[in-house]
Amino acid sequence: MIIDNSMTIKTGHKIQAVIFDWAGTTIDYGCFAPVEAFITSFKMSGIDLSIGEVRAPMGLPKKEHIRKILSGGRVRKLWISIHGSSPEESDVDAIYKEFDRFLMDSVMNHVDIKPHTLEAVDSLRRAGIKIGSTTGYTKETMEMILPDVKRNGYSPDCVLTPDNLPAGRPSPWMCYQNAINLNVFPMHSIVKVGDTASDIEEGINSGCWSIGVIRGSSELGLSLREERSFGEKQFNLRREAAIRTFISFGAHFVIDDLRELDEVIEKINQIMAGPLK
C-alpha cells in the first residue's frame, strides 16, 4: 500500500537517480547490527538501554547517535547517578570506541540483502535510473560490508558515508555529493529512500523526493520472523505508527516495501510532467 503525501510540482523533469539507505532499507532486515552494538557498548558503562532509546536517533552518524541517547532524560539521569557527573564529550568518545569495536563483529552478521532489493534495483537500471546510497556507517565499516554485498548482487553506483563531509544526516551533504558523483541534477530529479526519520529529513533537506519504507525498517523494528509471527491487528498498529512518523517528518510517499518503488516513481514523473488527469 502506497501512502502519498506529495504536492504537485510541475517541472518537466523525470527521476534520474534513486539514493538508497543501507541498514534497514537495502540490507539488514530490521536494522539490527547497530542496535546490538549500541546496547552492548552502553552496557559497558552500566547503562541498559531500551530498544526504543536505541532506535529513536537511528540513521544519524554514530557519534551523534550516542550524543542523542546520552541527552535523553532517563539515560542522562541514570548516567549522573552511576558516574556522578553529566556525560561529557570524553564519555561520547569512550562509548563510541566500544561501539565501533562491537559493530565490526555485529555488522558482518547482518549483511543479507533485503527481499525485493535486487529486483527493484534491476528495474531502475533498466529504466536508465542511477543508483546512489548514503549511510550513518563510517567508510571503514562500509569497506567491510561492500565485498559481501557485491558478491550477493547489489552494487550501487555511488556509496557515500559522512566521512570527509561537513556533517551526516539529517544534513543534505551526502545527497549533494551523490548528485555530483552521479552527475545528476536538479535535486528534485532524485528520490531518497530510507527507513528512519533522519533518512526522510535528509531527503527533504537536500530537495529530493523522500520515501519511507516500512517492512524491514528500523522504524518498524521487527525481524522478518517477528513480522510473520505477529497477528494482523498487532502488526498493523506498528505499521501505522511507522507511517505516522514518516509523514510527520515530511515524507512525500510511504511504501510497504521496494516492490512499490516503480509505481511511486511513475507517479512522481507524472506529477512533475503536469497535473494528474
ABEGO torsion letter per residue (X at the ends): XBBBABBBBBAGBBBABBBBBBBGAABGBGGAAAAAAAAAAAAAAGBBBBAAAAAAABGBBAAAAAAAAAABAAAAAAAAAAAGBBBBAAAAAAAAAAAAAAAAAAAAABABBBBGAAAAAAAAAAAGBBBBBBBABBAAAAAAAAAAAAAAGBBBABBBBABGBABBOABAAAAAAAAAAAGBOBAAABBBBBABAAAAAAAAAAGBBBBBBABGBAAAGBBAAAAAABBAAAAAAAAAAAAAAAAAAGBABBBABAAAAAAAAAAAAAAAAEBBX
